[in-house]
Amino acid sequence: MDSAALAGLRRLLEPDGWALLEKLPPYSEDSAMRLSEGLRARGVDPELVAAALTQSRLRARATEKFGDFASGMLFTQAGLEQATRLSVGAHHARRYRAAGVSLVADLGCGLGGDAMALSALGIPVLAVEADEATAALATVNLRHFPTATVRHGDGLTLDLAAEGVDAVFADPARRAGGRRVFDPAAYAPPLPEVLGLRQDVPALGVKVAPGVPYSALPGDVHAQWVSVDGEVVEAGLWFGPLAPEGPGRSALVLAGDEAHVLTESGDVSGTASGAPDAPARSAVVREIGEYLYEPDGAVIRAGLVARTAEDLDAGVVSDGIAYLTSDSPTTTPFATGYRVLDHFVFSLKRLRAYLRERDIGRLTIKKRGTAVVPERLRKQLSLAGDGEATVVLTRLAGRQSVLVVEPL
């Protein structure tokens, strides 16, 4: 965090700064400049105005993750990007409650999202954050939870036994210089060092990026990929009493108020099976049927496409392509279904003619297994009709193809 941003946050923590922030109207990009100019004209310090409007903008964005809680929190851009959604944090917290733990060390607590979820269930939390400014913001965000304590420091140097910690949650930083870090060994702290904590505290949970390779997963982990309303947001690594499913991989699909879990052996009532670092099973390739299914991203990341295919009595449309096809319409929370209206080998000329004949002007383009860029294709098609359609660009039996579909 640069010095100007840090100074602005300090001003907001002063009584006049907090009062200004709380009086601001809901953030609007259209009116932000006018509001800024008005505050400065009234003699409000420009640095404080900039800091308050920045927080107002971040609070508006944070509503997606924190709901109504966002209006009383403080954020940084980087912290908000990595923060756990409260809906996901609630599922984390339930694992700790079910394990009967008495004190959770939240290492790398960031802005305090997971500590909030744990505290909401009455679980005492020691939240540790290496960045001083972020630790200060976490203190503000957790001010309403008396069972949460925030400490500035290096979580890996914490004497867990002396603190009475019997469970750990860790969220290592996955950005450096504003860029995402994909190598788990380059996390801060590195994932192998974090995983070493389970030698002292078996009840360990770690939040990692959804792209974590299976090769980075130890054999005793239950790895669960999580999607929220169709967007894959994280993978959670769970050990010891926090993983009653046992070692393996699963997908947690959150849609609205509903939660669905898929494991290799079945739904949430089943147990995980297979080595966490084993390659994903392959599904049988089938000719295109009457229906197409697009597995949820968490299902794909967890390597459970073949499991979903079995449940749908379906096969994949081509080797290595995570689109499923069958002749039966089935509703499942783990895949989005479409009725196949037509399909043909991909050709720009043929596709353009096909759509123009049907007066299509609004086109949804989905793709998998093809180098076609949807926005470039849309310009090349030059559509101007009144109708709308959905096309899927993929491979059928290895050939670049177009499927015209409609959602079930």
C-alpha positions in Angstrom: 0.0 0.0 0.0 1.5 3.4 -1.0 2.0 6.1 1.6 -0.8 8.3 0.3 -3.4 5.5 0.6 -2.1 4.6 4.1 -2.3 8.2 5.2 -5.9 8.4 3.8 -6.9 5.3 5.8 -5.4 6.8 9.0 -7.5 9.9 8.5 -10.7 7.8 8.0 -10.0 6.1 11.4 -10.1 9.5 13.1 -13.5 10.7 14.4 -14.0 13.4 11.7 -13.0 11.0 8.9 -15.3 8.2 10.1 -18.2 10.7 10.5 -17.6 11.9 6.9 -17.6 8.3 5.5 -20.8 7.4 7.3 -22.6 10.5 6.0 -21.8 9.8 2.3 -24.7 8.8 0.1 -24.6 5.4 -1.7 -21.7 5.4 -4.2 -22.5 6.4 -7.8 -19.8 6.7 -10.4 -21.8 9.4 -12.2 -22.0 11.6 -9.1 -18.6 10.9 -7.5 -16.8 13.8 -9.1 -19.6 16.3 -8.3 -19.7 15.1 -4.7 -15.9 15.4 -4.4 -15.9 18.9 -5.7 -18.7 19.9 -3.4 -16.9 18.6 -0.3 -13.7 20.3 -1.2 -15.6 23.6 -1.8 -16.9 23.3 1.8 -13.3 23.1 3.0 -12.9 19.3 3.6 -9.3 18.2 3.2 -8.8 16.8 -0.3 -6.8 13.8 1.1 -9.7 12.9 3.3 -12.3 13.4 0.5 -10.3 11.0 -1.7 -10.0 8.4 1.0 -13.7 8.6 1.9 -14.8 8.3 -1.7 -12.4 5.4 -2.3 -13.9 3.5 0.7 -17.4 4.3 -0.5 -16.6 2.8 -3.9 -15.0 -0.3 -2.3 -18.0 -0.7 0.0 -20.3 -0.7 -3.0 -18.2 -3.4 -4.7 -18.0 -5.4 -1.5 -21.7 -5.8 -1.2 -21.5 -8.8 -3.5 -19.3 -10.5 -1.0 -20.4 -9.1 2.3 -24.0 -8.0 1.8 -25.2 -5.4 4.3 -22.1 -5.9 6.4 -20.1 -4.0 3.7 -21.6 -0.7 4.7 -19.8 -0.8 8.0 -16.4 -2.2 6.9 -13.1 -0.8 5.6 -11.3 -2.3 2.6 -8.3 -2.2 0.4 -8.6 -3.1 -3.3 -6.2 -6.0 -3.0 -7.8 -7.2 0.3 -11.3 -7.1 -1.2 -10.2 -9.2 -4.2 -8.8 -11.9 -2.0 -11.5 -11.7 0.7 -13.7 -14.7 1.2 -17.4 -14.2 0.5 -19.5 -14.5 3.7 -21.6 -17.2 2.1 -18.4 -19.3 1.6 -16.9 -18.3 4.9 -20.1 -19.6 6.6 -19.3 -23.1 5.1 -15.8 -22.8 6.3 -17.0 -21.9 9.8 -19.4 -24.9 9.9 -16.5 -27.3 9.5 -14.8 -25.8 12.6 -18.0 -25.9 14.6 -18.6 -29.5 13.6 -15.1 -30.4 14.7 -15.7 -28.9 18.2 -12.7 -26.7 18.2 -12.1 -24.1 21.0 -9.8 -21.5 19.4 -9.0 -20.9 15.7 -5.9 -19.1 14.5 -6.8 -17.3 11.3 -3.4 -16.8 9.8 -3.2 -14.2 7.1 -6.7 -13.0 8.1 -6.7 -10.1 5.6 -9.7 -7.9 6.1 -11.3 -10.4 8.5 -14.0 -12.1 6.4 -13.4 -15.6 7.6 -12.9 -14.4 11.2 -16.3 -12.7 10.9 -17.9 -16.0 9.8 -16.3 -18.0 12.6 -17.2 -15.3 15.2 -20.8 -15.3 14.0 -21.0 -19.0 15.1 -19.5 -18.1 18.5 -16.1 -19.7 17.7 -13.2 -17.7 19.3 -10.7 -16.5 16.8 -7.1 -15.2 17.0 -6.7 -13.3 13.7 -3.1 -12.7 12.6 -2.1 -10.4 9.7 1.4 -9.6 8.6 0.5 -6.2 7.0 0.1 -3.6 9.6 -2.5 -1.5 7.7 -4.6 -4.5 6.8 -4.5 -5.7 10.4 -5.8 -2.3 11.5 -8.7 -2.6 9.0 -9.4 -6.1 10.2 -9.6 -4.7 13.8 -12.2 -2.2 12.6 -14.2 -4.9 10.7 -14.2 -7.2 13.7 -15.1 -4.6 16.3 -18.6 -6.0 16.8 -17.3 -9.6 17.6 -15.9 -9.8 21.2 -14.6 -13.4 20.6 -12.3 -12.2 17.8 -8.8 -10.8 18.6 -6.6 -9.2 15.8 -2.8 -9.3 16.1 -0.2 -7.8 13.7 2.5 -10.3 13.0 3.8 -13.3 11.1 1.4 -16.1 11.6 4.0 -18.8 11.0 6.0 -17.6 14.0 3.0 -17.9 16.3 3.4 -20.3 19.2 0.2 -22.2 18.6 0.5 -24.4 21.6 1.2 -21.5 23.9 -1.8 -19.6 22.6 -4.1 -22.6 23.2 -4.9 -22.9 19.4 -6.5 -26.2 18.4 -7.4 -25.3 14.8 -5.9 -23.2 12.1 -7.3 -21.5 9.0 -4.8 -20.0 6.6 -5.3 -17.8 3.6 -1.8 -17.2 2.0 -1.5 -14.2 -0.3 -1.7 -15.1 -3.9 -0.8 -11.8 -5.5 2.6 -10.1 -5.9 3.1 -6.7 -7.4 -0.6 -6.6 -8.4 -0.4 -9.9 -10.3 -1.8 -13.2 -9.5 0.6 -15.9 -8.3 -0.2 -19.4 -9.7 2.7 -21.4 -8.2 1.7 -22.5 -4.7 5.3 -22.5 -3.7 5.3 -18.8 -4.4 2.4 -17.9 -2.2 3.1 -15.7 0.8 3.8 -17.7 2.9 4.5 -20.7 0.6 1.9 -23.4 0.6 4.4 -26.2 1.7 5.2 -24.2 4.8 1.5 -23.6 5.6 0.8 -27.3 5.2 3.6 -28.1 7.6 1.4 -26.6 10.4 -0.8 -29.7 10.5 2.1 -31.6 12.2 1.3 -29.5 15.3 -2.4 -28.7 14.7 -4.1 -31.5 12.7 -7.3 -29.4 12.3 -5.9 -27.3 9.4 -7.9 -25.5 6.7 -6.2 -23.6 3.8 -7.8 -21.4 1.2 -6.0 -21.6 -2.2 -6.5 -20.5 -5.8 -9.0 -22.6 -7.8 -6.2 -23.4 -10.3 -4.1 -25.3 -7.7 -2.6 -28.3 -9.4 -3.5 -31.8 -8.2 0.3 -32.4 -7.9 0.4 -29.9 -5.0 -2.2 -31.8 -3.0 -0.9 -34.1 -0.2 -2.5 -37.5 0.2 -4.3 -36.7 3.4 -6.2 -33.7 2.2 -9.8 -33.3 1.3 -9.8 -30.6 -1.5 -13.1 -28.9 -2.2 -13.6 -26.5 -5.1 -16.3 -23.9 -4.5 -18.5 -22.0 -7.0 -20.9 -19.2 -6.2 -23.7 -18.6 -8.8 -21.6 -20.2 -11.5 -18.3 -18.5 -10.7 -15.5 -20.7 -9.3 -14.1 -18.6 -6.3 -11.6 -20.9 -4.5 -10.4 -24.3 -3.5 -10.3 -25.2 0.2 -7.9 -27.8 1.6 -9.1 -29.5 4.7 -7.3 -31.8 7.1 -7.9 -34.0 10.2 -11.2 -33.4 12.0 -12.1 -30.6 9.5 -12.4 -33.2 6.8 -15.0 -35.8 7.9 -15.4 -36.9 4.2 -11.8 -38.2 4.2 -9.1 -37.6 1.6 -10.3 -36.9 -1.9 -11.8 -34.1 -4.0 -15.3 -32.6 -4.1 -17.3 -29.7 -5.5 -19.4 -27.3 -3.5 -21.9 -25.5 -5.7 -23.7 -22.5 -4.1 -26.6 -21.0 -5.9 -28.8 -18.5 -4.2 -29.6 -20.0 -0.8 -29.0 -23.5 -1.9 -25.8 -25.5 -1.4 -24.9 -28.8 -3.2 -21.9 -31.0 -2.7 -20.6 -33.6 -5.2 -18.0 -36.2 -4.4 -16.6 -39.0 -6.5 -18.8 -41.5 -4.6 -21.9 -39.4 -4.9 -23.6 -36.4 -3.3 -23.0 -34.9 0.2 -24.0 -38.1 1.9 -21.2 -39.9 0.4 -17.5 -39.9 1.3 -14.6 -38.8 -0.9 -12.7 -41.6 -2.6 -9.5 -41.8 -4.6 -6.2 -40.0 -4.1 -6.5 -36.2 -4.1 -3.6 -35.9 -6.5 -4.9 -38.6 -8.9 -5.8 -37.5 -12.5 -9.4 -36.9 -13.2 -11.4 -39.8 -14.7 -12.3 -39.6 -18.3 -15.9 -39.9 -19.5 -17.0 -41.9 -22.6 -17.3 -39.9 -25.8 -20.7 -40.0 -27.4 -22.3 -38.6 -30.5 -24.2 -35.4 -29.9 -27.7 -36.2 -28.6 -30.8 -34.1 -28.0 -29.4 -32.4 -24.9 -26.1 -30.6 -24.0 -24.9 -30.1 -20.4 -22.2 -27.7 -19.2 -20.8 -28.9 -15.9 -20.3 -26.2 -13.2 -16.8 -24.9 -13.0 -16.2 -26.3 -9.5 -17.2 -29.8 -10.9 -14.7 -29.4 -13.7 -11.9 -28.2 -11.4 -12.5 -31.0 -9.0 -12.2 -33.6 -11.8 -15.8 -34.8 -11.4 -17.0 -34.4 -15.0 -17.1 -38.2 -15.4 -19.0 -38.5 -12.1 -21.6 -36.0 -13.4 -21.8 -37.8 -16.8 -22.7 -41.0 -15.0 -25.5 -39.3 -13.1 -26.9 -37.8 -16.3 -26.4 -41.0 -18.3 -24.3 -38.8 -20.6 -21.0 -38.8 -22.4 -18.5 -36.1 -23.4 -18.8 -34.6 -26.9 -15.1 -35.1 -27.5 -12.0 -36.2 -25.7 -10.9 -33.6 -23.2 -13.9 -31.4 -23.6 -16.1 -30.8 -20.6 -19.4 -30.6 -22.4 -21.8 -33.6 -21.8 -24.5 -34.9 -24.1 -27.4 -37.3 -23.7 -30.9 -37.9 -25.1 -32.6 -37.3 -21.7 -33.5 -34.0 -20.1 -32.3 -34.0 -16.5 -32.2 -31.3 -13.9 -29.0 -31.2 -11.8 -27.3 -28.5 -9.7 -24.0 -29.6 -11.1 -24.6 -28.7 -14.7 -26.5 -26.3 -16.9 -28.7 -28.0 -19.5 -29.5 -27.0 -23.1 -31.7 -28.5 -25.8 -29.7 -29.0 -29.0 -31.6 -27.4 -31.9 -29.0 -27.9 -34.6 -25.3 -28.6 -35.2 -22.8 -28.5 -38.0 -19.1 -28.2 -38.8 -17.8 -24.8 -38.0 -17.6 -22.4 -41.0 -17.8 -18.6 -40.7 -19.7 -18.4 -43.9 -22.2 -21.1 -43.0 -22.7 -19.8 -39.5 -23.3 -16.2 -40.8 -25.9 -17.5 -43.4 -27.6 -19.7 -40.8 -28.1 -16.8 -38.4 -29.2 -14.3 -40.9 -31.7 -16.7 -42.4 -33.3 -16.8 -38.9 -33.1 -13.0 -38.4 -30.7 -13.4 -35.4 -29.3 -10.1 -34.1 -28.5 -11.0 -30.4 -26.2 -13.9 -30.0 -24.8 -15.6 -26.9 -21.6 -17.4 -27.7 -20.2 -20.1 -25.5 -17.0 -22.0 -26.2 -14.7 -24.8 -25.1 -11.9 -26.4 -26.9 -11.6 -23.9 -29.7 -9.3 -20.9 -30.3 -12.2 -18.7 -31.6 -12.5 -15.4 -29.8 -16.3 -14.7 -29.2 -16.1 -10.9 -29.6 -14.1 -11.1 -32.7 -16.5 -13.7 -34.2 -19.4 -11.5 -33.2 -18.0 -8.6 -35.3 -17.3 -10.9 -38.2 -20.9 -12.1 -38.2 -22.3 -8.5 -38.5 -25.7 -9.6 -37.3 -28.6 -7.1 -37.3 -31.8 -9.1 -36.9 -34.5 -8.9 -34.2 -34.2 -12.5 -32.9 -31.7 -14.0 -30.4 -29.9 -17.3 -30.2 -27.3 -19.2 -28.2 -24.4 -21.1 -30.0 -21.8 -23.3 -28.5 -18.4 -23.6 -30.3 -16.6 -26.8 -29.5 -15.3 -30.1 -30.9 -17.6 -32.9 -31.8 -15.7 -36.1 -32.2 -12.6 -34.0 -32.7 -14.0 -31.6 -35.4 -14.5 -27.9 -34.8 -18.3 -27.5 -34.7 -21.2 -25.2 -33.9 -24.2 -26.2 -31.8 -27.3 -24.1 -31.7 -29.0 -24.6 -28.3 -31.6 -23.2 -26.0 -31.5 -23.3 -22.2 -33.7 -25.9 -20.5 
